Structure formats: structure tokens, C-alpha cells
Amino acid sequence: MLPNSSSISLLISNILIPIAVLVFATGFFPYKPFIPGLATYQSLEYGDPPEAPFDKVIFMVVDALRSDFVYSVNSGFSFTQSLIRSGVALPFTAHASSPTITMPRVKAMTTGSVPSFLDVILNFAESDTTSTLAHQDTWLAQLKAKRGGRLVMYGDDTWLKLFPETFTRADGTSSFFVSDFTEVDNNVTRHVPEELNASDWNAMIMHYLGLDHIGHKAGPLSPNMIPKQVEMDRIVEQIYHAIETKSHLKSTIFILCGDHGMNDGGNHGGSGAGETSPALVFMSPKLKSIAKKKQSPTVPLSAFHYYTLVEQSDIAPTLAGLLGFPIPLNNLGVFIPDFLPLWNNGNDRVQLLLRNALQILNIVKMTFSQQAFDNPFAKLDCSDPTSSGTELACKWRRVTDIYRGMEGFKPKPESILPALTAFCKSAQSIMSSTASNYDVSRLLLGIGLAGASAAFALIHMLLDPKTITISATGTQYSLVIALYGIMMFASSYVEEEQHFWYWTTSFWFMYLGIVESRHSQTGLPKKSLGLLLFHRIVVRWNQTGQKHAGAPDIAHFLLSYPVLIWTLVISTYLTLSYFVYRDYVRRLTGDFERAMARLSVAWLSLVAIFFKFAFVARDAPELLGWFPESGVEWLLLLPLVKLARGIFAGCFFGVLWLGYWEGMHIRTGQPAALAQSLHNLLSLIILTQTRTQNIPLFFIFTVMANLIARLPLISFQRTLSIILLTHTSFFSLGNSNAISSIDLSNAYNGVSGYNVIAVGILVFISNWAGPIWWTTTSNLISNQSLALDDVRRKTKENDRRNGKNWILREREHLASLAERASDENVSPSPQEPNKTISTPQQFLFIHHVALLTFFTSVSLLAIMIACTALRTHLFIWTVFSPKYLYAMAWCMGHHIFINIGLGGLMWWVGKMDIKTKKRA
Amino acid sequence: MSSTTTVTRPTEPSTIALPIEPLATDFAKIYIHIHPFLLLSLYIYRFDAIVGDPVSTLPTLLVGSVGLQLVYILTCLPPTTAGTKSNPPMLAKIGLKKKRTKQNEQGYGDKVIPAVLSLILTALLGVPLIYIFVVLFGGPLTTHFLHTFFCAAHIAFLAVLPLVYVFGVDSGRWRELAGLLIPLDDVVGGALGTVFGAWVGAVPIPLDWDREWQKWPVTIVTGAYGGYVMGKLLGGQILKGKVIEI
């Protein structure tokens, strides 16, 4: 087929989609330039930097340590609370800005900067070199650069990835299994005694993961939570006693903190008060001189806000002052003023804050071009500062004015300190809100490109008028696109997007019921009613969205009946295995060959089922409570990586064999259905990548796909069904537009090391399992032979029994329409002798792609406009930016690779099927 | 008062049912226009109370609505047998050969009995059926039983009651309705409008405005009443006699 102008415009439309996505992303998630190199002390009139009270730091991170876990009445940290009461511990609530996930938080705590949203993506692609802090200025780098600087690290291997070749001794733990509450922490704790005896290091970092795992698994009220807090408190006690008693540790500042908090469901990532309020405690006997005795346990001032509120980034400059090293270059934190009394000389205090201010000024000058930062005599109107740049310049002018007024003498600390603090604080808040960093021209260019993509898709439809028809289906297709676009501007609809798809899909099934009713003998649309019923079950499977997060749903109901859930899971696996088995056996004739096929399919299915059991034994052992203990132990011995690889390899060889067989036998005229066979093997991979409690959903999907395939629909209606069902299935599997709902539990199936591409693909498959499944089904349910056969058979029966009435006429009309459409589609139709009887309507892939492309580009356009128009909106980082990330995955991952790539492959294979059938 | 429901018939046998003509009485001609607005006014009058306490307000409102609906069907609509006359082949096909008597005169007895039967059928079959559909379309199953029940009852007495009154147990007509192979009129328009309105009524529920009226099932019932009025206006007046293309 020669490419004509309509296919070319569709091609252009699809090429423009990824370009638009990337251009917009570079403007929306600007890559923040950082100042390279290590900071050094600059010379000031104040002379050498003040002497540091501490020379060592023990930095103990407890993942997801929310403020109330340490400070409230229901806390297991009784020893830590006693330290607060006796005045040797300074407690804070450290505000962690969104996204509240580990890697950006570690970056904030070590560099003092505010990580850009880009770090969210990099958090999932951790090995990416751009995200390491090897070349950035951090307090770790500064401590290592000190004379005799040696660092040790135990715990979450995020630190090892962020700081390659930084640690003298390290033992990283990775969090593969969220059900691991003890092993991950014992792995850290066992190093503590020997390190406390060693005197060669000046920084020890520990990162405990167990508490976060408990949160993810069962929420903050889990019965495991208090024992875990007690365990952490024991370690605090152990370390604090060592500091008190061992002479080489006497000048050690001991910090206990969380990297982020958690919400009431035990998850994190967003900007809820619980998620952004981790605890932060500084402990040392030396603090007795400055710390006021505080009440502990206590009540929060507001939700999760205990004691003084500081920013997480303040940790870096505070450590710089306490340990005596230059503040890291990219720092936006402010030295915590509670520690200033450690220095008796007022000028030392001024010097600390002045160095802090000068360092921040350096960054401010890179963003704002006001002359006033360099020239204290430049004209500056401070009566009503209009821009944030001017506001900062005015705050800085106050500092310089005080110095100028002293004519060479040092100003009194009480007069200069407030001015310095005011400047630092506003610089921190202004520079932290990245609003000024959008590259609006790129945003507009991205919008333009997405608009062009939509326009080209539209041009294609106008040039090829068969794509879209002015009909009820056309109206509904247009309405879905229009409503979806409008919805992107309302934050609650973005958060609760699932309702839109559930709602439109149920209407669509009712519409299909009307269509079906016109074609059915009794007028009763049984298949559509079935679809509606299954749809209702599907949408209740997982509660998703923000508003009712944690409400009861079928998946959680099933989790309390493990035997029931396993029955459903195994039934799903067995059904699928039967399909795969049937695919092979019907291609084979010899008894021996058939026996071999039986054996290999049985083996593959067993591997797949045992993988699930072995995975669950590690990830959710409570689901195997009914299982004999020795059996669980045996399951724990099974090698997960090898099992997963076995499944993937089995499917791969299965596909190879099918391809080989079809290549050899294309002329034998057997009903090939290669597409169906490939879909079945792919389903096995999808089940492997699906959370156990969601596996039965694919059984329901299979039933639904079969019902749709048997409905008398035209291909436009099939395409719209696929659009609706891909989205419905995405949300029904528990996904949402929030970062916290990304499922990483199956990210490492079959991967032993860290391979960013493999993990990326596995994460995509496990989160887009539903959409991928429905896309590969689209080809099958678009093969209309089943439906047409149904209609024809009934028509004939009717003809025999009764005279013609209007229903029959209507039916015949539709059948002939479908046939006419199929004649147009199947290529060598003029030569076909029997075309009016048995030509199944071929699914016109280009029409299908055109409709999907138009939907994708218009929705992308709407999201882009919403993100641009609402870029100063309160929820831009919590609602719209995550939505854009999801849109990127939908457009690039799902549309380009799945809809067009995989869908195209299935269509090509399906075409082979039809040719084979015709020869038959 | 004599009605003239059987006078004008197209000479050639029609394959598609005719729209239902309201009775030609003076009262009917006026009341058919007032009725939807009376219902809507009653609903708006009770709206705040519904928002405040749906479970106790919805049933009392239902009494009023059913009363108005009864007035409407008794005074404005031809009862079931009149409607079926338009489609004899259908009856023949499904073997429901009814003995048909010419009904030029219709006393109140002829109307009251079908009306009472419609009322019973709607309550016994319509309400449970609509309840099932409300749940299928996303209504709560395990909670809010009474909320959903009264919501379904309102939809049923708005949409189903007049349909039962004019269609009776003529499965052919119901089947045409299922396939939307039926011309729009006051009754069909009102029914479709109610269902569609109830569906659209779900739209504001996910918004984070946290208003009382967003709670189940206030928006659904509101949508149903609004849709009923709109559907009657469109089906009974503007698009009367047209068949919806699907």
C-alpha cells in the first residue's frame, strides 16, 4: 500500500506526540543547574570561622519517622523523650516538601537544596548518573574533604547510589520486600557496636527501613509500629550512652530524623500534613548548656507540628556550623538559630549567619539580575516591592545599610542578626518555590506541538472519512474527549479521574445494550447486562483516588479470606494455562508432540504459579497463614529471580515456536489465531507482574472481552470500547494520578542486579497491566467473525420461521453494512468469489490508530494547557505535575509502544490469521 | 368527555410505533405542560430538607410526587390498550393475542384500574429493577440501603410509572423501548430524561467542595427530576415523533 496523504498526516501526528511531551517536560520540570565544586571559606573581616563545638556526627535516619511517632503520648521513643525532658536533646519538626519520597528527601538533607520534581523520575531510575551527588557539594563531601575525614554508612542503599565511592565502610540494604520488618533493620543494627568502638570515622550514617515498611504494609496504627519504635529507641539509647562514656565520641552530635512522614494509610509521596512532617532531634550532652528543658511527650501545635518547625534543608548549614566546614554551595537552608547560643562571642554568631547569607546570596544572584545585590548604591525602590527579586534585594539592602552605617566597625549582633535572618528566610522561601523556573516559551512550544499533533490527526480523519462517522458513537467519542479535556482543569477530577472512566463506561455499556437489543431475538441485551455487571465488580475491586482512599473494597475483603483469593488466583492461572495449552495442541497432530506440548505448558504454568506463591511467601506471608509452615519455608527457599526468568523465557520461546510454526504452516489452512496465542502468552507475563489480589480481575476481563467480541458492533464502536476499557482497567487495578500509587512491588522480577531498562519495563508492565491486556485484546475483539456469524445464523432462523419484519430488516441492514465495510477493508476483495457470505470484517488498524491518536493528542494538549494555566495553583506540585508524569507514560509508553507498537504487531499477525482463514 | 385516540391513523401499515398522543381534553392539554413544573417546584421546595435528611424526606416527597404522577397519567395519558393498538404485528408475533374491544368511550373505571395496576407493577417490579440498575451504575451496594432504595423509588415513579400505564404488559412495546426503536413523546421523553438526568447527576459527587448536597443520593435524585422536565420538554414538544439514531 502506497502511503497517501492521510496516512502521512497520521504519521506526523504520532511523531509529534513524543516531541511535544519532551519539549513541554523540559520547560515544566526544568533541570536545575547546580554550582559544581566544593565550597571553601572565604575571608571575612571577622577572621577565621568560629571554632566548631563538634567533630563527629552520627546521622540516624528512620524512614517515614513522622513527628508524632517520637513526640506524642503514644510513642515508643521513651528514652529519646527523657533526653528532651532533661535538656540534652533539641526536638524539631522538619518540614519535608513534596514529593515526599526518600531520594529527593536525602538530597534535601545533604545538599540543603530543594530538589526539583525531576528527582521523582530519577528516584525510579536511581542508577541514573545525573541523580548522583558525587559531583555536588554536600555535607558528606565536606566532611570527607576534612583532614582525616572518613565516612561509614549502613542501611538503605539509596545513599550508596547517591554517594558512590564516598564511604570507607558501608553495608547497603535494599527494600525488595515490604513485608520485611526485621531483616532490613538488623542488617544495620549489627554494625552499630563495632562502629561505636572504632574511632577512625567522623560521620556515621544509618538509614532504617523497617518502620516505613510497616507503614506501607499496615499503616501507622499497625500493631508492629510501637515495638518497632521501641527497637529504634533502644538504638538511640545505645548510641547516646556510647557518646556519654567513650572519650573518642565525646564531641559527637547525634541526629535522629525521618526523611518524610506518612499519611493515615501508611503511604507517602504527596503533601499531606502527615507526609511532610518528619521528626528531627539533635542530641549531645554538650547541648545541656543551651537546650531548654522541654515537655515531652507533648501535644502538637497543629496537625503533626510539634515544637519548632524548621525546613529539612536547614540540616545542612546547621551541621556546617556545628562541625566546622563551609556551607555546601547549593544550600538554601538557614542555620537553625536555636544553636547560636553555643557560641558565646556575639561576633561568632554574626559570622555564622553572615556566611550563610553570603552563600545564599550567591544562588540568589544567579536567578535574579537586580544590580542591587552587587552594588549597595544602586537605585532601589523598597516602598512597595513588586517582584520577588526586588523583595530580596531590599532585604539584602537592609544588611548592607547596617554595615555601611557602622563605617568600618562591626555592628552589634542584636542589630544585624535579625536583618540577616530575614534575608535568609525569604531567600529560602522564594528560591524554594520553583515557580520562577518554568521555561514558559518551552511550555508554549510543547502546547503548540501537541496542538499540531491533534490537528494532523484531525486532518487524517477528514481525509479518510471512514474513520469517524457522525453517529451516536461519534458523538460519544467526541464527548469523551471533550469532557476529559475539561476535567483536567479541576484538581478534584484529576485526583478522582477513575470516576470519569467508570461513569462513561457504564453509560457506554448501556448504549451497547440498546444496540444489542435491536439485534437480539428477545430484545433482552444479555451480553451488555453482563458487561454492566462485570464492570460494577471491576470498579469496586480496588478503591483508588484521594477522597475515599482506604475505604473498603473487594481486594481488601479478599485479603482477609486467603483461601478464597488463592482459589480465584489459581483458577485464573489454570484458565489461562488451558488457553495456552489449547493454542499448542490444536497446532499439533502427533501424539508425542501433543504430549510434549502438554508437558511444557504444564511446566510453565507450574513455574508461574509457584513464582506467585514464593513471591507472596516473602511479600505478604499473611496470605499463606493457611499453608503448612514447612511449605512456606520451602517456598522461601525457591529462587525468585530464576523462577521469574523461567516464566519470561518460557513465554519468549513459546512465541518463537509459534512464529516458526506459523511460518511453516501458513498454507495448511488451519484456523491459526496466532494473535490469540500471543495474547495468551503475554497474559501470563502480565499476571506475573500483577499484585496477587488483582489477578482474578484478569479472569473477569477475559469474560468481558468475550462478551464484547460477540456483540454486533462496527469497528468504531470497538475502538471506543477499547479506549474506555484501557482506562477503566488502569484505575480498577488500583492506580491513580498520585505518585504514591505507583506499584513497585514487581519491579525486580527476574532482575538480580540493577538494570534501569529492565526495571523500567517491569514497572511499566505492572502498572499498565490492564491497559496492555486490553490493547492486545482489541485485535481479537475486533475480529467480527463471531458477531457476524451470530447475526447471520439468527437472521436465517428468523427468515425460516416468520416473515420479514422490521427488526429483521434492520438486522440485515446492519449485517450488510458490516459486510460492505469488510469488503472495503480486506485487500484483494474483487477476486474474492464468496465475499458476501464469509468474509469476516477485518479490523482496520489505521482507523483504530487514528482514533487512539486523536484521543491521546487532545488529552495531552488539555493536560499541558491545564499545567501551564494553573502553574501558580496551590496544587501544581501535588496534583497537576504528577498528572503530567502519568500523561507522559500514557503518551510515550502506552500510546507509542503499546497502542501502535504492540497493537501493530498483533494486527499484523491477525492479518495473517485472516489470510489463512480465507485460503481454508 | 370523549377522547379521540383512534381517529387519525396512517393508511399504510406503519412499521414503527406512533408517538403517544396525550388525551385531547382541555384539562390534559394544559396540565401536561404544568405537570413537570409542579413536580419540579415540589422538589425544589423540599430540597433543603432532602439535603438535611434524605432518608426521612425522600419518602414523604415520594408521596407527593406519586400523587402528581397519578393525576398526570389519569388525566393526560391513554391507558395501556390504546397504546398497543398501534402495533398489531408485534402482538401477533409474540403470541399475545388480546381480545381487543373498541374503546371510544373511557370512563374513569377504565383508567383507574390500569393506573392502580401500574402503581403496583412499578412498586413491585420497577423499583427493584431500578435499584439494581442504580447499583450497577455505581451506587453503593453494601451501605446506604435506604438512600439508594428511595432514590430508585423516585426514578421508578418518574420514569417507569407512566410507561407501565401506557405500555401495560405489552412486551413488544417494552422491547422497542429497549432498542430505542420508539418515537419520542411525552412519556418516553420523560423516562429517558429521568434516567439520563440521574446518570448526569453523579458528576458533582467527586468534587472536593465538601457540601452536604454532594452526598448520596441528593445529586442523583436532583438529576432525575431535572432530566424528567427536560426529557418531557424535548420528547413531548421539540423532538416529538423522532426516533433517536443510535
HADDOCK unambig.tbl for C-alpha pairs under 7 A between the chains (distance, minus, plus):
assign (segid A and resid 471 and name CA) (segid B and resid 246 and name CA) 6.71 0.50 0.50
assign (segid A and resid 472 and name CA) (segid B and resid 245 and name CA) 6.75 0.50 0.50
assign (segid A and resid 472 and name CA) (segid B and resid 246 and name CA) 4.99 0.50 0.50
assign (segid A and resid 492 and name CA) (segid B and resid 206 and name CA) 6.72 0.50 0.50
assign (segid A and resid 492 and name CA) (segid B and resid 207 and name CA) 5.29 0.50 0.50
assign (segid A and resid 492 and name CA) (segid B and resid 208 and name CA) 5.80 0.50 0.50
assign (segid A and resid 493 and name CA) (segid B and resid 206 and name CA) 6.78 0.50 0.50
assign (segid A and resid 493 and name CA) (segid B and resid 207 and name CA) 6.64 0.50 0.50
assign (segid A and resid 496 and name CA) (segid B and resid 206 and name CA) 6.54 0.50 0.50
assign (segid A and resid 506 and name CA) (segid B and resid 137 and name CA) 5.94 0.50 0.50
assign (segid A and resid 514 and name CA) (segid B and resid 178 and name CA) 5.85 0.50 0.50
assign (segid A and resid 514 and name CA) (segid B and resid 179 and name CA) 4.55 0.50 0.50
assign (segid A and resid 514 and name CA) (segid B and resid 180 and name CA) 6.57 0.50 0.50
assign (segid A and resid 515 and name CA) (segid B and resid 179 and name CA) 6.47 0.50 0.50
assign (segid A and resid 517 and name CA) (segid B and resid 178 and name CA) 6.18 0.50 0.50
assign (segid A and resid 517 and name CA) (segid B and resid 179 and name CA) 5.02 0.50 0.50
assign (segid A and resid 518 and name CA) (segid B and resid 179 and name CA) 4.91 0.50 0.50
assign (segid A and resid 523 and name CA) (segid B and resid 175 and name CA) 5.22 0.50 0.50
assign (segid A and resid 523 and name CA) (segid B and resid 178 and name CA) 6.78 0.50 0.50
assign (segid A and resid 532 and name CA) (segid B and resid 136 and name CA) 6.38 0.50 0.50
assign (segid A and resid 533 and name CA) (segid B and resid 136 and name CA) 6.07 0.50 0.50
assign (segid A and resid 536 and name CA) (segid B and resid 136 and name CA) 5.54 0.50 0.50
assign (segid A and resid 536 and name CA) (segid B and resid 137 and name CA) 6.96 0.50 0.50
assign (segid A and resid 536 and name CA) (segid B and resid 138 and name CA) 6.52 0.50 0.50
assign (segid A and resid 806 and name CA) (segid B and resid 15 and name CA) 6.42 0.50 0.50
